[in-house]
Amino acid sequence: MSSIETLYIAFFTTGFFVGFGHCMGMCGPIVVSFSLNLRAKGVMAPNLLYHAGRITTYAVLGGVMGASGAFTRITAGIGGLQKGVMIFTGLMIIAMGLGMSGWVPLGRIFSDYCSFEGVIRRGFRKLSGIHSTAAYLPLGMLLGLLPCGPVYTALVAAARAGMEIQNSFKAVLAGMGLMAAFGIGTVPALLMVARLTGMGWLRSRDMIYKIGSVLMIAVGIYFVVKGIRF
Amino acid sequence: MLTSGVKKVIHRGRMAFLQAGGGVFRMLFVGMFLLSMVAHDVPARAAENDHSALVNCDIQHTSCTQELSDTQVVLDISPKPVKAMTDLTFRIILTGKQPKAVPYIDLGMPGMKMGPNRVSLQSVGNGVYEGTGIIVRCPSGKKVWKATVAVPNMGTAEFIFDVIY
């Protein structure tokens, strides 16, 4: 077995164990929020698309790291974007929570009183009503940029692996493959969370949804605050 | 006839019980995950305090020393202040009994899995080893990091210190 094949296995294994040891706690609430938002719809297809999007972003970042070997320069460059993604994620979860609760008709309020009503109303409706399965792919791609310690660690290793490969094209492929292997490794843990929180069985229990909404809003606020402080 | 009726009742009861049990379990699960994020700051602060108590190295200002059987292990990281997400130079100085193979450093956080982050070292002579590495930033805000220096055939020395984000 070549050294790069060994690295693929190492990255996948790392992703698998980090998934259960880290991602379930840190990213689990995002997956739970999606599952709550999906309500009675099947959670598996949207979640798989979300992870596919996330892995695509990891692979692209891995390719860039593999080619350049410049971890610190690139992460410094995308720091502002990551901050924005974290705040966006928080706002999206808040909107999903508000949309799910049905307490605050934000869409109507904004449409009645704001001069730039259309934009806000459409934005809110889009954020709170991400029920389309296909939407989870681009969402995963965007949220793949969320700042995350283990992803950084994997990117450092991908950059190092790329530096050891002389051929630039092969370095890009290695970086992409390694980060994809890492991302795939994290999927089982998060899919398990999604599967356990599939809410089809709660179809008629509004109170549970209301409690879930409050928790989602709290999670969203947490992300926004963390994003601002990042 | 009676048996079949009883069986049906038992079956329905069992299904209702399983459904209710599953429901409670799932509710607890959902609540636990959402709350874990919201309340993360509270235990994070508590854990941070606990981990702060583990700090045994003032790497921001000086090098740190530990004894490993017959060998003294000195760790230094530069440039200072030691910041996350920057290229850092790790230096190990071993005095006393020398190892047969080159030591290495594993970076991690106490109580949080961050993935394997190894700093490979090279000998620069006289028991001095150097290598470059990066301490990544944890978005949770925790700043206590651990450098585990592994000296082949001798054991490991753990240096726990604060990093600036």
Interface residues (C-beta under 8 A of the other chain):
Chain A: A10 T14 F17 V18 G21 H22 M24 G25 M26 G28 P29 V32 S33 L36 F71 T72 T75 A76 M86 L146 P147 C148 G149 P150 Y152 T153 A154 V156 A157 V193 L196 T197 M199 W201 L202 I208 I211 G212 L215 M216 A218 V219 Y222 K226 R229 F230
Chain B: Q19 G22 G23 R26 M27 F29 V30 G31 F33 L34 L35 S36 M37 V38 H40 D41 M85 T86 D87 M109 M112 K113 M114 G115 P116 N117 G133 I134 V136 R137 C138 P139 S140 G141
